[in-house]
Every structure is written in structure tokens, then in C-alpha cells.
Amino acid sequence: METLLLVFQVILAILIVLIVLINVTKGSEYGAVFRGAEAIFGGAGPTNFLNKVTMALVVLFFLNSLILTKYVSLKHRPALPEVKVEQKVPTPSQVPIPQPQPLIPQQPPAQEKK
């Protein structure tokens, strides 16, 4: 299934690139090549038809991307499920109480000289 979706994605990408390259706009100088297409596609020429085809291909590309992402993410889940380890919270009687430190440090007693 994944291979089929990938092949379809590549075909859609190539078709989108080709349709965009063939698409003739009003300011295009290459419009003379496609003048005969007016008889096939109607009075507006190929632009209206190609715009619809481009939109359809882009929507298919987008939907295929979403499906492919969902399929691959479901397929490549970790093999082992996550195990939650319960941590014991120490009770107040188990927590060691630190000894209070004096606010003013005391100096060590002076040593006697002999």
C-alpha cells in the first residue's frame, strides 16, 4: 500500500510540473504554439481547462500526502509499548530533615602556641 501511494505521489508531482509548464497565460509569448487548441478546448483556449486540471491534481496531491503521512506514521510505531513506571513519593517521615545552619558563621577556636 505504501509503495502504491508513493508511486501515485510521484506521478502526481510530475503531472503537476508538466501541466504548469504547458499552461499558457495571457502575457506568455508561447501562446502562438497553442492557438490550434482553441478548437479543442473551446473559445477560451486551454487556459481554463488546464487551470481546472491543475487544481484537481493539486488537491489529489495534497490528499495523497495526508493519507501517506497517516499510513506511514501508523506503520512505523514502536514495537514495544510504552510502560509507565510508578515512582514512589516519599512520605514526610522518610524525607531527611537538614540540620539548621547558624546565620553567623562561627570561627574555629584559636590554637594555643607552645
C-alpha positions as CSV (number, residue, x, y, z in Angstrom):
1,M,0.0,0.0,0.0
2,E,2.8,2.4,0.9
3,T,4.6,1.7,-2.4
4,L,1.3,2.4,-4.3
5,L,0.8,5.7,-2.5
6,L,4.5,6.7,-3.2
7,V,4.2,5.9,-6.9
8,F,0.9,7.8,-7.1
9,Q,2.6,10.8,-5.3
10,V,5.5,10.9,-7.8
11,I,3.1,10.6,-10.8
12,L,1.0,13.5,-9.4
13,A,4.1,15.6,-8.9
14,I,5.3,15.0,-12.5
15,L,1.9,15.8,-13.9
16,I,1.6,19.0,-11.9
17,V,5.0,20.2,-13.2
18,L,4.1,19.3,-16.8
19,I,0.7,21.0,-16.6
20,V,2.2,24.2,-15.1
21,L,4.8,24.3,-17.8
22,I,2.2,23.8,-20.6
23,N,-0.2,26.3,-19.1
24,V,-0.4,29.4,-21.3
25,T,-1.1,32.8,-19.6
26,K,-2.2,36.0,-21.4
27,G,1.3,37.5,-21.1
28,S,3.0,34.5,-22.4
29,E,4.9,34.7,-25.7
30,Y,4.5,31.0,-26.3
31,G,0.8,31.3,-26.9
32,A,1.2,31.1,-30.6
33,V,2.1,27.4,-30.3
34,F,-1.2,26.6,-28.7
35,R,-3.5,28.6,-31.0
36,G,-4.9,25.4,-32.5
37,A,-6.0,24.3,-29.1
38,E,-8.9,26.8,-29.1
39,A,-10.8,24.4,-31.4
40,I,-10.3,21.6,-29.0
41,F,-10.8,23.3,-25.6
42,G,-13.3,26.0,-26.7
43,G,-13.1,29.7,-27.2
44,A,-11.1,30.4,-24.1
45,G,-8.4,28.1,-25.2
46,P,-6.6,25.6,-23.0
47,T,-6.1,28.0,-20.1
48,N,-9.5,27.4,-18.4
49,F,-9.3,23.7,-18.8
50,L,-5.7,23.5,-17.7
51,N,-6.4,25.6,-14.6
52,K,-9.1,23.1,-13.6
53,V,-6.8,20.1,-14.2
54,T,-4.1,21.8,-12.2
55,M,-6.4,22.5,-9.3
56,A,-7.7,18.8,-9.4
57,L,-4.1,17.5,-9.4
58,V,-3.0,19.8,-6.6
59,V,-6.0,18.7,-4.4
60,L,-5.2,15.0,-5.2
61,F,-1.5,15.6,-4.3
62,F,-2.5,17.2,-1.0
63,L,-4.9,14.5,0.0
64,N,-2.4,11.8,-1.1
65,S,0.2,13.5,1.1
66,L,-2.1,13.4,4.1
67,I,-3.0,9.8,3.6
68,L,0.6,8.8,3.0
69,T,1.7,10.6,6.2
70,K,-1.0,8.9,8.3
71,Y,-0.3,5.5,6.8
72,V,3.5,5.7,7.4
73,S,3.1,7.1,10.9
74,L,0.7,4.2,11.9
75,K,3.0,1.6,10.2
76,H,6.2,2.8,11.9
77,R,5.0,2.8,15.5
78,P,7.5,1.5,18.1
79,A,7.3,-2.3,18.5
80,L,7.3,-2.1,22.3
81,P,4.5,-0.2,24.1
82,E,5.5,2.5,26.5
83,V,5.5,1.2,30.1
84,K,4.8,3.8,32.7
85,V,6.9,3.2,35.8
86,E,5.3,4.3,39.0
87,Q,7.5,6.4,41.2
88,K,7.1,6.3,44.9
89,V,6.6,9.6,46.5
90,P,8.4,9.7,49.9
91,T,6.2,10.4,52.9
92,P,7.2,13.2,55.2
93,S,8.7,10.7,57.7
94,Q,11.0,9.3,55.1
95,V,12.4,12.7,54.0
96,P,15.6,13.6,55.9
97,I,15.4,16.9,57.6
98,P,18.5,19.0,57.2
99,Q,20.1,20.4,60.3
100,P,19.7,24.2,60.6
101,Q,22.8,26.2,59.9
102,P,23.7,29.2,62.1
103,L,23.2,32.5,60.5
104,I,26.6,33.8,61.6
105,P,29.5,31.5,60.9
106,Q,31.4,30.6,64.0
107,Q,35.2,30.8,64.0
108,P,37.1,27.8,65.0
109,P,38.7,28.0,68.4
110,A,42.1,29.6,68.4
111,Q,45.0,27.2,68.8
112,E,47.4,27.7,71.7
113,K,51.0,28.3,70.9
114,K,53.5,26.3,72.8
